[in-house]
Amino acid sequence: MRIARINTSETAANGDEQDLRLLDPIIAKHKGKKGNLIPLLQGAQELYGFISKAAFDKLSRETGIPLSDMFGVATFYAQFRMSPVGKNIIKVCHGTACHVQNAVEITESLEEMLKVKDGETTEDRFFTLESVACLGCCSLAPVMMIGDQTYGKLTGNEAVKIVKNIRLADKN
């Protein structure tokens, strides 16, 4: 089987062209330093919102770090994304306290309203919905977080209302 190489001019997974030259200062800062893999991946993600195949290829080629090592680290840590995310990331806590208080209802209500499954992004890339293990707000269970704002003691209907209000506020 023959594997095609990715050109740095190739479009990203989301269809947008990425300027991979923006990675040059990050590579220069971390190249050859011990423990540089995570900072390189974090820098790429900070630039583009996720790490595209083209960005992985450039990082690997210019630092000498094998792609297999990069993918191993990027898939191990939940902080790294390999596909585009929405402008607003909705994190629904599914830790023990939230689970017992019916966090599943919140996730299901949001999935229905947004027409996405857990872990997916809306077509307009305005929202990404994801379940998380714990947000550390057990006394407010069930909880969701959007950006740096935490919402507690929620029902599915309340969660949907909050998300609708965020969308409305953005249109104004």
GIQUILIN-V294420 format. One record per residue. N is the residue number from 1. RES is the residue in one small letter. PSI is psi in whole degrees, 0 to 359 (NA if undefined). OMEGA is omega in whole degrees, 0 to 359 (NA if undefined). D_FIRST is the distance of its C-alpha to the first C-alpha in whole Angstrom. Layout:
{{N & RES & PSI & OMEGA & D_FIRST} {N & RES & PSI & OMEGA & D_FIRST}}
This chain:
{{1 & m & 137 & 181 & 0} {2 & r & 133 & 181 & 4} {3 & i & 127 & 179 & 7} {4 & a & 140 & 176 & 10} {5 & r & 152 & 180 & 13} {6 & i & 128 & 175 & 16} {7 & n & 145 & 180 & 19} {8 & t & 345 & 178 & 22} {9 & s & 355 & 180 & 24} {10 & e & 149 & 179 & 22} {11 & t & 155 & 179 & 24} {12 & a & 172 & 181 & 24} {13 & a & 335 & 182 & 23} {14 & n & 4 & 178 & 26} {15 & g & 354 & 179 & 26} {16 & d & 144 & 177 & 29} {17 & e & 133 & 177 & 28} {18 & q & 136 & 175 & 28} {19 & d & 98 & 184 & 30} {20 & l & 348 & 176 & 28} {21 & r & 338 & 178 & 31} {22 & l & 340 & 177 & 33} {23 & l & 341 & 186 & 31} {24 & d & 313 & 179 & 32} {25 & p & 326 & 179 & 35} {26 & i & 316 & 179 & 34} {27 & i & 315 & 180 & 31} {28 & a & 321 & 182 & 34} {29 & k & 324 & 189 & 36} {30 & h & 349 & 185 & 34} {31 & k & 130 & 177 & 32} {32 & g & 356 & 180 & 32} {33 & k & 144 & 178 & 35} {34 & k & 138 & 178 & 34} {35 & g & 29 & 186 & 33} {36 & n & 348 & 188 & 32} {37 & l & 310 & 181 & 29} {38 & i & 314 & 176 & 31} {39 & p & 325 & 177 & 33} {40 & l & 314 & 180 & 30} {41 & l & 319 & 178 & 28} {42 & q & 319 & 179 & 32} {43 & g & 317 & 179 & 33} {44 & a & 317 & 180 & 30} {45 & q & 323 & 179 & 30} {46 & e & 324 & 180 & 34} {47 & l & 313 & 191 & 33} {48 & y & 350 & 183 & 31} {49 & g & 347 & 177 & 32} {50 & f & 173 & 180 & 28} {51 & i & 111 & 181 & 25} {52 & s & 166 & 176 & 23} {53 & k & 321 & 180 & 19} {54 & a & 323 & 178 & 21} {55 & a & 318 & 176 & 23} {56 & f & 314 & 182 & 21} {57 & d & 313 & 180 & 19} {58 & k & 315 & 179 & 23} {59 & l & 315 & 181 & 24} {60 & s & 312 & 182 & 21} {61 & r & 318 & 187 & 22} {62 & e & 344 & 179 & 25} {63 & t & 344 & 182 & 26} {64 & g & 5 & 177 & 24} {65 & i & 125 & 181 & 23} {66 & p & 143 & 178 & 20} {67 & l & 323 & 181 & 18} {68 & s & 322 & 177 & 18} {69 & d & 318 & 180 & 21} {70 & m & 313 & 179 & 22} {71 & f & 323 & 179 & 20} {72 & g & 315 & 180 & 22} {73 & v & 315 & 184 & 25} {74 & a & 327 & 179 & 25} {75 & t & 341 & 179 & 24} {76 & f & 316 & 184 & 27} {77 & y & 129 & 183 & 29} {78 & a & 342 & 182 & 31} {79 & q & 339 & 184 & 32} {80 & f & 140 & 181 & 29} {81 & r & 140 & 179 & 27} {82 & m & 15 & 172 & 24} {83 & s & 157 & 184 & 25} {84 & p & 149 & 177 & 29} {85 & v & 167 & 180 & 32} {86 & g & 167 & 177 & 35} {87 & k & 325 & 180 & 38} {88 & n & 121 & 178 & 40} {89 & i & 120 & 179 & 38} {90 & i & 115 & 178 & 40} {91 & k & 118 & 178 & 40} {92 & v & 122 & 181 & 41} {93 & c & 133 & 176 & 42} {94 & h & 26 & 174 & 42} {95 & g & 176 & 186 & 43} {96 & t & 308 & 183 & 46} {97 & a & 317 & 180 & 49} {98 & c & 321 & 178 & 47} {99 & h & 315 & 180 & 45} {100 & v & 329 & 180 & 49} {101 & q & 16 & 172 & 50} {102 & n & 47 & 174 & 48} {103 & a & 334 & 179 & 45} {104 & v & 322 & 178 & 43} {105 & e & 320 & 179 & 45} {106 & i & 310 & 181 & 45} {107 & t & 314 & 181 & 41} {108 & e & 320 & 179 & 41} {109 & s & 318 & 180 & 44} {110 & l & 322 & 176 & 42} {111 & e & 315 & 181 & 39} {112 & e & 315 & 182 & 41} {113 & m & 317 & 183 & 43} {114 & l & 345 & 183 & 40} {115 & k & 42 & 175 & 37} {116 & v & 162 & 173 & 35} {117 & k & 165 & 177 & 33} {118 & d & 129 & 180 & 34} {119 & g & 355 & 182 & 31} {120 & e & 168 & 181 & 31} {121 & t & 142 & 178 & 32} {122 & t & 155 & 182 & 35} {123 & e & 325 & 181 & 34} {124 & d & 3 & 180 & 36} {125 & r & 34 & 178 & 35} {126 & f & 326 & 180 & 38} {127 & f & 143 & 166 & 38} {128 & t & 133 & 180 & 35} {129 & l & 128 & 177 & 36} {130 & e & 142 & 173 & 35} {131 & s & 140 & 178 & 37} {132 & v & 158 & 184 & 38} {133 & a & 321 & 181 & 39} {134 & c & 137 & 175 & 42} {135 & l & 357 & 177 & 44} {136 & g & 25 & 181 & 47} {137 & c & 47 & 189 & 49} {138 & c & 328 & 181 & 50} {139 & s & 347 & 179 & 54} {140 & l & 9 & 186 & 53} {141 & a & 143 & 352 & 50} {142 & p & 149 & 190 & 49} {143 & v & 147 & 166 & 47} {144 & m & 157 & 180 & 45} {145 & m & 134 & 176 & 44} {146 & i & 115 & 188 & 44} {147 & g & 234 & 179 & 43} {148 & d & 12 & 180 & 46} {149 & q & 129 & 179 & 48} {150 & t & 137 & 179 & 49} {151 & y & 125 & 184 & 50} {152 & g & 172 & 180 & 51} {153 & k & 45 & 188 & 53} {154 & l & 156 & 164 & 51} {155 & t & 171 & 177 & 51} {156 & g & 317 & 180 & 48} {157 & n & 319 & 179 & 51} {158 & e & 320 & 179 & 51} {159 & a & 317 & 179 & 48} {160 & v & 318 & 180 & 47} {161 & k & 317 & 179 & 50} {162 & i & 313 & 181 & 49} {163 & v & 319 & 177 & 46} {164 & k & 319 & 179 & 48} {165 & n & 323 & 178 & 50} {166 & i & 318 & 179 & 48} {167 & r & 316 & 179 & 46} {168 & l & 317 & 181 & 50} {169 & a & 326 & 180 & 51} {170 & d & 330 & 180 & 48} {171 & k & 338 & 182 & 49} {172 & n & NA & NA & 52}}
